[in-house]
Amino acid sequence: VCSTCRARVVEGKVDMAVNYALEEWEVERGFVLTCQARPLTARVTIDYDES
C-alpha cells in the first residue's frame, strides 16, 4: 500500500472504491486515493500538493 496518489478534492465529488491507505481523518478532510477514485460530478479538481 503506497498512497503515492493521495490528493485532496478541491472541487466536485468522487467515489473512492477502496481505501487501503488513508486514515479516517484524511478522508474527512477530503483526501482520496486517485487510483481508486471515480468522478461523481462533471467537474473535479484535485490538489496533489496539499499536505
mmJSON file of the N, C-alpha and C atoms, coordinates in Angstrom:
{"data_MODEL":{"atom_site":{
"group_PDB":["ATOM","ATOM","ATOM","ATOM","ATOM","ATOM","ATOM","ATOM","ATOM","ATOM","ATOM","ATOM","ATOM","ATOM","ATOM","ATOM","ATOM","ATOM","ATOM","ATOM","ATOM","ATOM","ATOM","ATOM","ATOM","ATOM","ATOM","ATOM","ATOM","ATOM","ATOM","ATOM","ATOM","ATOM","ATOM","ATOM","ATOM","ATOM","ATOM","ATOM","ATOM","ATOM","ATOM","ATOM","ATOM","ATOM","ATOM","ATOM","ATOM","ATOM","ATOM","ATOM","ATOM","ATOM","ATOM","ATOM","ATOM","ATOM","ATOM","ATOM","ATOM","ATOM","ATOM","ATOM","ATOM","ATOM","ATOM","ATOM","ATOM","ATOM","ATOM","ATOM","ATOM","ATOM","ATOM","ATOM","ATOM","ATOM","ATOM","ATOM","ATOM","ATOM","ATOM","ATOM","ATOM","ATOM","ATOM","ATOM","ATOM","ATOM","ATOM","ATOM","ATOM","ATOM","ATOM","ATOM","ATOM","ATOM","ATOM","ATOM","ATOM","ATOM","ATOM","ATOM","ATOM","ATOM","ATOM","ATOM","ATOM","ATOM","ATOM","ATOM","ATOM","ATOM","ATOM","ATOM","ATOM","ATOM","ATOM","ATOM","ATOM","ATOM","ATOM","ATOM","ATOM","ATOM","ATOM","ATOM","ATOM","ATOM","ATOM","ATOM","ATOM","ATOM","ATOM","ATOM","ATOM","ATOM","ATOM","ATOM","ATOM","ATOM","ATOM","ATOM","ATOM","ATOM","ATOM","ATOM","ATOM","ATOM","ATOM","ATOM","ATOM"],
"id":[1,2,3,4,5,6,7,8,9,10,11,12,13,14,15,16,17,18,19,20,21,22,23,24,25,26,27,28,29,30,31,32,33,34,35,36,37,38,39,40,41,42,43,44,45,46,47,48,49,50,51,52,53,54,55,56,57,58,59,60,61,62,63,64,65,66,67,68,69,70,71,72,73,74,75,76,77,78,79,80,81,82,83,84,85,86,87,88,89,90,91,92,93,94,95,96,97,98,99,100,101,102,103,104,105,106,107,108,109,110,111,112,113,114,115,116,117,118,119,120,121,122,123,124,125,126,127,128,129,130,131,132,133,134,135,136,137,138,139,140,141,142,143,144,145,146,147,148,149,150,151,152,153],
"type_symbol":["N","C","C","N","C","C","N","C","C","N","C","C","N","C","C","N","C","C","N","C","C","N","C","C","N","C","C","N","C","C","N","C","C","N","C","C","N","C","C","N","C","C","N","C","C","N","C","C","N","C","C","N","C","C","N","C","C","N","C","C","N","C","C","N","C","C","N","C","C","N","C","C","N","C","C","N","C","C","N","C","C","N","C","C","N","C","C","N","C","C","N","C","C","N","C","C","N","C","C","N","C","C","N","C","C","N","C","C","N","C","C","N","C","C","N","C","C","N","C","C","N","C","C","N","C","C","N","C","C","N","C","C","N","C","C","N","C","C","N","C","C","N","C","C","N","C","C","N","C","C","N","C","C"],
"label_atom_id":["N","CA","C","N","CA","C","N","CA","C","N","CA","C","N","CA","C","N","CA","C","N","CA","C","N","CA","C","N","CA","C","N","CA","C","N","CA","C","N","CA","C","N","CA","C","N","CA","C","N","CA","C","N","CA","C","N","CA","C","N","CA","C","N","CA","C","N","CA","C","N","CA","C","N","CA","C","N","CA","C","N","CA","C","N","CA","C","N","CA","C","N","CA","C","N","CA","C","N","CA","C","N","CA","C","N","CA","C","N","CA","C","N","CA","C","N","CA","C","N","CA","C","N","CA","C","N","CA","C","N","CA","C","N","CA","C","N","CA","C","N","CA","C","N","CA","C","N","CA","C","N","CA","C","N","CA","C","N","CA","C","N","CA","C","N","CA","C","N","CA","C","N","CA","C","N","CA","C"],
"label_alt_id":[null,null,null,null,null,null,null,null,null,null,null,null,null,null,null,null,null,null,null,null,null,null,null,null,null,null,null,null,null,null,null,null,null,null,null,null,null,null,null,null,null,null,null,null,null,null,null,null,null,null,null,null,null,null,null,null,null,null,null,null,null,null,null,null,null,null,null,null,null,null,null,null,null,null,null,null,null,null,null,null,null,null,null,null,null,null,null,null,null,null,null,null,null,null,null,null,null,null,null,null,null,null,null,null,null,null,null,null,null,null,null,null,null,null,null,null,null,null,null,null,null,null,null,null,null,null,null,null,null,null,null,null,null,null,null,null,null,null,null,null,null,null,null,null,null,null,null,null,null,null,null,null,null],
"label_comp_id":["VAL","VAL","VAL","CYS","CYS","CYS","SER","SER","SER","THR","THR","THR","CYS","CYS","CYS","ARG","ARG","ARG","ALA","ALA","ALA","ARG","ARG","ARG","VAL","VAL","VAL","VAL","VAL","VAL","GLU","GLU","GLU","GLY","GLY","GLY","LYS","LYS","LYS","VAL","VAL","VAL","ASP","ASP","ASP","MET","MET","MET","ALA","ALA","ALA","VAL","VAL","VAL","ASN","ASN","ASN","TYR","TYR","TYR","ALA","ALA","ALA","LEU","LEU","LEU","GLU","GLU","GLU","GLU","GLU","GLU","TRP","TRP","TRP","GLU","GLU","GLU","VAL","VAL","VAL","GLU","GLU","GLU","ARG","ARG","ARG","GLY","GLY","GLY","PHE","PHE","PHE","VAL","VAL","VAL","LEU","LEU","LEU","THR","THR","THR","CYS","CYS","CYS","GLN","GLN","GLN","ALA","ALA","ALA","ARG","ARG","ARG","PRO","PRO","PRO","LEU","LEU","LEU","THR","THR","THR","ALA","ALA","ALA","ARG","ARG","ARG","VAL","VAL","VAL","THR","THR","THR","ILE","ILE","ILE","ASP","ASP","ASP","TYR","TYR","TYR","ASP","ASP","ASP","GLU","GLU","GLU","SER","SER","SER"],
"label_asym_id":["A","A","A","A","A","A","A","A","A","A","A","A","A","A","A","A","A","A","A","A","A","A","A","A","A","A","A","A","A","A","A","A","A","A","A","A","A","A","A","A","A","A","A","A","A","A","A","A","A","A","A","A","A","A","A","A","A","A","A","A","A","A","A","A","A","A","A","A","A","A","A","A","A","A","A","A","A","A","A","A","A","A","A","A","A","A","A","A","A","A","A","A","A","A","A","A","A","A","A","A","A","A","A","A","A","A","A","A","A","A","A","A","A","A","A","A","A","A","A","A","A","A","A","A","A","A","A","A","A","A","A","A","A","A","A","A","A","A","A","A","A","A","A","A","A","A","A","A","A","A","A","A","A"],
"label_entity_id":["1","1","1","1","1","1","1","1","1","1","1","1","1","1","1","1","1","1","1","1","1","1","1","1","1","1","1","1","1","1","1","1","1","1","1","1","1","1","1","1","1","1","1","1","1","1","1","1","1","1","1","1","1","1","1","1","1","1","1","1","1","1","1","1","1","1","1","1","1","1","1","1","1","1","1","1","1","1","1","1","1","1","1","1","1","1","1","1","1","1","1","1","1","1","1","1","1","1","1","1","1","1","1","1","1","1","1","1","1","1","1","1","1","1","1","1","1","1","1","1","1","1","1","1","1","1","1","1","1","1","1","1","1","1","1","1","1","1","1","1","1","1","1","1","1","1","1","1","1","1","1","1","1"],
"label_seq_id":[1,1,1,2,2,2,3,3,3,4,4,4,5,5,5,6,6,6,7,7,7,8,8,8,9,9,9,10,10,10,11,11,11,12,12,12,13,13,13,14,14,14,15,15,15,16,16,16,17,17,17,18,18,18,19,19,19,20,20,20,21,21,21,22,22,22,23,23,23,24,24,24,25,25,25,26,26,26,27,27,27,28,28,28,29,29,29,30,30,30,31,31,31,32,32,32,33,33,33,34,34,34,35,35,35,36,36,36,37,37,37,38,38,38,39,39,39,40,40,40,41,41,41,42,42,42,43,43,43,44,44,44,45,45,45,46,46,46,47,47,47,48,48,48,49,49,49,50,50,50,51,51,51],
"pdbx_PDB_ins_code":[null,null,null,null,null,null,null,null,null,null,null,null,null,null,null,null,null,null,null,null,null,null,null,null,null,null,null,null,null,null,null,null,null,null,null,null,null,null,null,null,null,null,null,null,null,null,null,null,null,null,null,null,null,null,null,null,null,null,null,null,null,null,null,null,null,null,null,null,null,null,null,null,null,null,null,null,null,null,null,null,null,null,null,null,null,null,null,null,null,null,null,null,null,null,null,null,null,null,null,null,null,null,null,null,null,null,null,null,null,null,null,null,null,null,null,null,null,null,null,null,null,null,null,null,null,null,null,null,null,null,null,null,null,null,null,null,null,null,null,null,null,null,null,null,null,null,null,null,null,null,null,null,null],
"Cartn_x":[0.854,0.0,0.897,0.805,1.781,1.228,0.016,-0.638,0.077,0.86,1.533,0.529,-0.636,-1.638,-2.555,-2.229,-3.047,-3.175,-4.396,-4.662,-5.926,-6.109,-7.302,-8.248,-9.516,-10.533,-10.85,-10.603,-10.825,-12.216,-12.651,-13.949,-14.568,-15.865,-16.569,-16.618,-17.071,-17.208,-16.691,-16.106,-15.638,-16.084,-16.09,-16.351,-15.062,-14.555,-13.338,-13.747,-13.513,-13.959,-13.347,-12.054,-11.341,-10.364,-10.245,-9.295,-8.383,-7.173,-6.21,-5.206,-5.139,-4.007,-4.348,-5.512,-5.812,-6.446,-6.098,-6.725,-8.096,-8.958,-10.31,-10.278,-9.362,-9.287,-8.884,-8.106,-7.715,-8.921,-9.701,-10.902,-11.88,-12.033,-12.931,-12.492,-11.212,-10.681,-10.628,-11.175,-11.295,-10.211,-9.348,-8.296,-8.838,-8.304,-8.685,-7.44,-7.592,-6.588,-7.076,-6.38,-6.879,-6.903,-6.085,-6.117,-7.403,-8.121,-9.361,-10.589,-10.402,-11.49,-12.097,-13.405,-14.147,-15.013,-15.067,-15.837,-17.338,-17.979,-19.437,-20.062,-19.236,-19.707,-18.99,-19.556,-18.979,-17.591,-17.353,-16.055,-15.467,-14.218,-13.496,-12.114,-11.738,-10.403,-9.728,-8.501,-7.754,-6.426,-5.886,-4.616,-3.66,-2.616,-1.608,-0.606,-0.524,0.469,0.009,-1.274,-1.819,-1.27,-0.797,-0.264,-1.085],
"Cartn_y":[-1.17,0.0,1.229,2.033,3.111,4.501,4.796,6.108,7.216,6.863,7.854,8.757,8.244,9.01,9.827,9.945,10.698,12.148,12.645,14.029,14.497,15.821,16.39,16.88,16.55,17.024,18.471,19.37,20.798,21.192,20.553,20.875,19.601,19.455,18.3,17.163,16.02,14.845,13.617,12.722,11.448,10.325,9.128,7.931,7.131,6.891,6.109,4.658,3.813,2.422,1.656,1.796,1.075,2.027,1.923,2.749,1.84,1.647,0.805,1.603,2.922,3.667,4.894,5.48,6.739,6.512,7.394,7.394,8.063,7.804,8.377,9.903,10.521,11.987,12.548,11.81,12.272,12.27,11.216,11.126,12.232,12.486,13.548,14.916,15.103,16.383,16.449,15.452,15.498,14.79,14.055,13.335,12.036,11.667,10.428,9.772,8.519,7.828,7.921,8.684,8.924,7.656,6.671,5.407,4.633,4.988,4.305,5.203,6.448,7.426,7.556,7.635,7.852,9.091,9.97,11.208,10.956,11.747,11.717,12.996,13.996,15.266,15.528,16.432,16.739,17.36,18.083,18.732,18.308,17.881,17.511,18.147,18.84,19.423,18.818,18.336,17.752,18.463,18.388,19.037,17.988,17.696,16.733,17.367,18.687,19.377,19.633,19.488,19.696,18.634,19.068,18.064,17.98],
"Cartn_z":[0.0,0.0,0.0,-1.044,-1.176,-0.881,-1.247,-1.115,-1.883,-2.894,-3.733,-4.44,-4.755,-5.495,-4.582,-3.323,-2.359,-2.808,-2.83,-3.208,-2.501,-2.464,-1.835,-2.914,-2.776,-3.706,-3.349,-4.291,-4.091,-4.581,-5.659,-6.252,-6.804,-6.626,-7.142,-6.137,-6.619,-5.755,-6.484,-5.703,-6.245,-5.322,-5.861,-5.07,-5.034,-3.837,-3.686,-3.447,-4.43,-4.383,-3.218,-3.024,-1.973,-1.312,0.0,0.737,1.551,1.049,1.75,2.563,2.359,2.907,3.736,3.551,4.226,5.593,6.506,7.83,7.715,8.67,8.662,8.626,9.388,9.419,8.053,7.28,5.946,5.007,5.065,4.239,4.626,5.919,6.391,5.888,5.662,5.167,3.646,2.98,1.525,0.746,1.423,0.719,0.139,-1.024,-1.698,-2.282,-2.624,-3.426,-4.863,-5.682,-7.036,-7.884,-7.541,-8.294,-8.034,-6.973,-6.608,-6.75,-7.18,-7.213,-8.607,-8.641,-9.882,-9.697,-10.715,-10.575,-10.475,-9.606,-9.476,-10.009,-10.289,-10.832,-12.152,-12.949,-14.26,-14.153,-13.075,-12.889,-11.548,-11.58,-10.367,-10.431,-9.362,-9.257,-8.043,-8.244,-7.136,-6.975,-5.772,-5.45,-4.896,-5.662,-5.21,-4.257,-4.235,-3.412,-1.988,-1.723,-0.379,0.558,1.718,2.65,3.908],
"occupancy":[1.0,1.0,1.0,1.0,1.0,1.0,1.0,1.0,1.0,1.0,1.0,1.0,1.0,1.0,1.0,1.0,1.0,1.0,1.0,1.0,1.0,1.0,1.0,1.0,1.0,1.0,1.0,1.0,1.0,1.0,1.0,1.0,1.0,1.0,1.0,1.0,1.0,1.0,1.0,1.0,1.0,1.0,1.0,1.0,1.0,1.0,1.0,1.0,1.0,1.0,1.0,1.0,1.0,1.0,1.0,1.0,1.0,1.0,1.0,1.0,1.0,1.0,1.0,1.0,1.0,1.0,1.0,1.0,1.0,1.0,1.0,1.0,1.0,1.0,1.0,1.0,1.0,1.0,1.0,1.0,1.0,1.0,1.0,1.0,1.0,1.0,1.0,1.0,1.0,1.0,1.0,1.0,1.0,1.0,1.0,1.0,1.0,1.0,1.0,1.0,1.0,1.0,1.0,1.0,1.0,1.0,1.0,1.0,1.0,1.0,1.0,1.0,1.0,1.0,1.0,1.0,1.0,1.0,1.0,1.0,1.0,1.0,1.0,1.0,1.0,1.0,1.0,1.0,1.0,1.0,1.0,1.0,1.0,1.0,1.0,1.0,1.0,1.0,1.0,1.0,1.0,1.0,1.0,1.0,1.0,1.0,1.0,1.0,1.0,1.0,1.0,1.0,1.0],
"B_iso_or_equiv":[0.0,0.0,0.0,0.0,0.0,0.0,0.0,0.0,0.0,0.0,0.0,0.0,0.0,0.0,0.0,0.0,0.0,0.0,0.0,0.0,0.0,0.0,0.0,0.0,0.0,0.0,0.0,0.0,0.0,0.0,0.0,0.0,0.0,0.0,0.0,0.0,0.0,0.0,0.0,0.0,0.0,0.0,0.0,0.0,0.0,0.0,0.0,0.0,0.0,0.0,0.0,0.0,0.0,0.0,0.0,0.0,0.0,0.0,0.0,0.0,0.0,0.0,0.0,0.0,0.0,0.0,0.0,0.0,0.0,0.0,0.0,0.0,0.0,0.0,0.0,0.0,0.0,0.0,0.0,0.0,0.0,0.0,0.0,0.0,0.0,0.0,0.0,0.0,0.0,0.0,0.0,0.0,0.0,0.0,0.0,0.0,0.0,0.0,0.0,0.0,0.0,0.0,0.0,0.0,0.0,0.0,0.0,0.0,0.0,0.0,0.0,0.0,0.0,0.0,0.0,0.0,0.0,0.0,0.0,0.0,0.0,0.0,0.0,0.0,0.0,0.0,0.0,0.0,0.0,0.0,0.0,0.0,0.0,0.0,0.0,0.0,0.0,0.0,0.0,0.0,0.0,0.0,0.0,0.0,0.0,0.0,0.0,0.0,0.0,0.0,0.0,0.0,0.0],
"pdbx_formal_charge":[null,null,null,null,null,null,null,null,null,null,null,null,null,null,null,null,null,null,null,null,null,null,null,null,null,null,null,null,null,null,null,null,null,null,null,null,null,null,null,null,null,null,null,null,null,null,null,null,null,null,null,null,null,null,null,null,null,null,null,null,null,null,null,null,null,null,null,null,null,null,null,null,null,null,null,null,null,null,null,null,null,null,null,null,null,null,null,null,null,null,null,null,null,null,null,null,null,null,null,null,null,null,null,null,null,null,null,null,null,null,null,null,null,null,null,null,null,null,null,null,null,null,null,null,null,null,null,null,null,null,null,null,null,null,null,null,null,null,null,null,null,null,null,null,null,null,null,null,null,null,null,null,null],
"auth_seq_id":[1,1,1,2,2,2,3,3,3,4,4,4,5,5,5,6,6,6,7,7,7,8,8,8,9,9,9,10,10,10,11,11,11,12,12,12,13,13,13,14,14,14,15,15,15,16,16,16,17,17,17,18,18,18,19,19,19,20,20,20,21,21,21,22,22,22,23,23,23,24,24,24,25,25,25,26,26,26,27,27,27,28,28,28,29,29,29,30,30,30,31,31,31,32,32,32,33,33,33,34,34,34,35,35,35,36,36,36,37,37,37,38,38,38,39,39,39,40,40,40,41,41,41,42,42,42,43,43,43,44,44,44,45,45,45,46,46,46,47,47,47,48,48,48,49,49,49,50,50,50,51,51,51],
"auth_comp_id":["VAL","VAL","VAL","CYS","CYS","CYS","SER","SER","SER","THR","THR","THR","CYS","CYS","CYS","ARG","ARG","ARG","ALA","ALA","ALA","ARG","ARG","ARG","VAL","VAL","VAL","VAL","VAL","VAL","GLU","GLU","GLU","GLY","GLY","GLY","LYS","LYS","LYS","VAL","VAL","VAL","ASP","ASP","ASP","MET","MET","MET","ALA","ALA","ALA","VAL","VAL","VAL","ASN","ASN","ASN","TYR","TYR","TYR","ALA","ALA","ALA","LEU","LEU","LEU","GLU","GLU","GLU","GLU","GLU","GLU","TRP","TRP","TRP","GLU","GLU","GLU","VAL","VAL","VAL","GLU","GLU","GLU","ARG","ARG","ARG","GLY","GLY","GLY","PHE","PHE","PHE","VAL","VAL","VAL","LEU","LEU","LEU","THR","THR","THR","CYS","CYS","CYS","GLN","GLN","GLN","ALA","ALA","ALA","ARG","ARG","ARG","PRO","PRO","PRO","LEU","LEU","LEU","THR","THR","THR","ALA","ALA","ALA","ARG","ARG","ARG","VAL","VAL","VAL","THR","THR","THR","ILE","ILE","ILE","ASP","ASP","ASP","TYR","TYR","TYR","ASP","ASP","ASP","GLU","GLU","GLU","SER","SER","SER"],
"auth_asym_id":["A","A","A","A","A","A","A","A","A","A","A","A","A","A","A","A","A","A","A","A","A","A","A","A","A","A","A","A","A","A","A","A","A","A","A","A","A","A","A","A","A","A","A","A","A","A","A","A","A","A","A","A","A","A","A","A","A","A","A","A","A","A","A","A","A","A","A","A","A","A","A","A","A","A","A","A","A","A","A","A","A","A","A","A","A","A","A","A","A","A","A","A","A","A","A","A","A","A","A","A","A","A","A","A","A","A","A","A","A","A","A","A","A","A","A","A","A","A","A","A","A","A","A","A","A","A","A","A","A","A","A","A","A","A","A","A","A","A","A","A","A","A","A","A","A","A","A","A","A","A","A","A","A"],
"auth_atom_id":["N","CA","C","N","CA","C","N","CA","C","N","CA","C","N","CA","C","N","CA","C","N","CA","C","N","CA","C","N","CA","C","N","CA","C","N","CA","C","N","CA","C","N","CA","C","N","CA","C","N","CA","C","N","CA","C","N","CA","C","N","CA","C","N","CA","C","N","CA","C","N","CA","C","N","CA","C","N","CA","C","N","CA","C","N","CA","C","N","CA","C","N","CA","C","N","CA","C","N","CA","C","N","CA","C","N","CA","C","N","CA","C","N","CA","C","N","CA","C","N","CA","C","N","CA","C","N","CA","C","N","CA","C","N","CA","C","N","CA","C","N","CA","C","N","CA","C","N","CA","C","N","CA","C","N","CA","C","N","CA","C","N","CA","C","N","CA","C","N","CA","C","N","CA","C","N","CA","C"],
"pdbx_PDB_model_num":[1,1,1,1,1,1,1,1,1,1,1,1,1,1,1,1,1,1,1,1,1,1,1,1,1,1,1,1,1,1,1,1,1,1,1,1,1,1,1,1,1,1,1,1,1,1,1,1,1,1,1,1,1,1,1,1,1,1,1,1,1,1,1,1,1,1,1,1,1,1,1,1,1,1,1,1,1,1,1,1,1,1,1,1,1,1,1,1,1,1,1,1,1,1,1,1,1,1,1,1,1,1,1,1,1,1,1,1,1,1,1,1,1,1,1,1,1,1,1,1,1,1,1,1,1,1,1,1,1,1,1,1,1,1,1,1,1,1,1,1,1,1,1,1,1,1,1,1,1,1,1,1,1]
}}}
